[in-house]
């Protein structure tokens, strides 16, 4: 039994021209000893390979790709994501420029070849032109198109033939090659045709124009593919280039980001980007984290708070200690998640993959049958030209590029767009699962609510100064470490209640606390604390206290010098965006269910506040996954949303798990989608994005299938009486290029996605 843990690597493949190429590279990698799985994405031009390091290595994987007739872009193992993307962009730019040069050469020569070929349609002109000499001129003009502009098609087809495989280039090479070979024979040995009663017709214009049109499609396709990674580029472009590091002796110097090390102290001034992840040491500021979380409002930062690389400091200056660099930073992790998701394969793509795998051999057979039938059934004087034209048209129009691009291009755009909105999609499968969700199960604490207690109400007895009472209460609670005390202190600070000194502080276990403030004994705690101290609660405080208790809030009673003077209501408050987000989900036809460990009274109060009608109360952490199964047993597709360690089993058990970004690493690891913002609006965005993406993918696949289903019969001549005028290899080439560009353009519509 092999105990060596598998490793995963990503290879940047070059030379792929269609989805069939990707399938061929994938098959070659899969057959390599030690490779457990391989996934090649034509749209991203990447191969993700899982292998056993004691049987295979990156070198052997590269050799497998090269042996298959393709190349691997070299990159150093410690290359940053930004540098890697820059290298890939440079390589794609070179490919794009080469494609354009090949295209313009083909177009320039085709523009000359086409009118010269038209001379053969005018007998009066042919009497003045040496037909044989004209054919040789056309031959010389076509050779550069064939050998330079179309060279890669023939090289790729030859590599496929050597490995007993066929791809899109096989169709192009066989189609244009057959037309050229026929024309060459008619030019060099015209007597062979005339002796058999056939016109020695040439199709140089067909060969040149088909290659020009296919290259036009490739140029437009390459241009559109670069646009699909725009979101990734914008993410990487957020990084700071330098950091102001404090060196021994207090000297501040600017260094390149790559030289920043763990535990360095970095200075950030107003308007500057935070260089990398760390913990704030000195100063305070508001930091714009929209580029990571999608949250539009700046986040207040104070000593002890975490800061993240690529975020923008807006107001104050501060110093922070570096805790993460390079691939460990939040931005790098986001980029990796997006890259992994873009390289993954959605279940909806499997049908297209299966069709593409058998498509080319099937098309070659159909093309050969088309040739035989037309040669047998057409009139003698035109049977060879008609058979050849239809043979070439079938090969050209059937290229499965649109099928191969339908799913991955949409996935690329949508995952990048999701990252812009703070929604990190871990895989294409998670995106597709989110589309089918009809029930969202929300954990209450930290998801619907803020996950920490806060003062909701403060009521004082008639004749009391509310500000003065709050100052006295805060003076006592500042001495306490209880979570409820911290909530009271935060409330007092928000109300600008000035701090007062307190003495003789004592905590009363399970009841509250007491201290002396300005020579008065101040009590704050539950009803039992007041009873033990002999304090009577007056009717004017009894009524509001009872009302707060009915709302499932924790009530704190305040007494000064033996007299009850006020009550505070404390609760885990609902996030400002929760009710609106839940309402939007319900408007999309999704049932929202709440789950909490609180008692039924508290659960009912929170559910009513946010508009939820179904909820589970008193659910223990080990039972959360069981509640997911209970909903699934009803035939529901369940999305679980949570943030804590105890949510991880339920997140994993759900059809799709969504982890709140402020939650634990364990929860995020178990989820298929991570929400960088700590509110439920991200759930709405994730589901809306998934639905729009799957709609686009289905449109793409429908268009691609319909295109090939209708195009092949027309090209084969089965509908000759109606569509006889369409029997042109050049029209077939134009239609084939148009299909791929249409699919890409449709996918790029996702760039206009807007979160609600």
Secondary structure by P-SEA (a helix, b strand, c coil): cccbbbbbbbbbccccccaaaaaaaaaaaaacccccbbbbbccccbbbbbbccccccaaaaaaaaaaacbbbbbbcccccaaaaaaaaaaaaaaaaaaaaaaaaaaaaaaaaaaaaaaccccaaaaaacaaaaaaaaaaaaacccccccaaaaaaaaaaaaaaccccaaaaaaaaaaaaaaaaaaaaccaaaaaaacccccccaaaaaaaaaaaaaaaaaaaaaaaaaaaaaaaaaaccccccccccccbbbbbbccccccccbbbbbcccccccccccccbbbbbbbccccccccbbbbbccccccccccccccccbbbbbcccccccaaaaaaaaaaaaaacccccaaaaaaaaaccaaaaaaaaaaaaaaaaaccccccaaaaaaaaaaaaaaaacccccccccaaaaaaaaaaaaaacbbbccaaaaaaaaaccbbbbbcccccccccccccbbbbcccccaaaaaaaaaaaaaacccaaaaaaaaaaaaaccbbbbbcccccccccccccccccbbbbbccaaaaaaacccccaaaaaaaaaaaaabbbbbbbbccccccbbbbbccccccaaaaaaaaaaaacbbbbbbccccaaaaaaaaaaaccccccccccccaaaaaaaaaaaaccbbbbbbccccaaaaaaaccbbbbcccccaaaaaaccbbbccccaaaaaaaaaaaaaaaaaaaaaaaaaaaaaaaaaaaaaccccccccccccaaaaaaaaaaaaaaaaaaaacccccccc
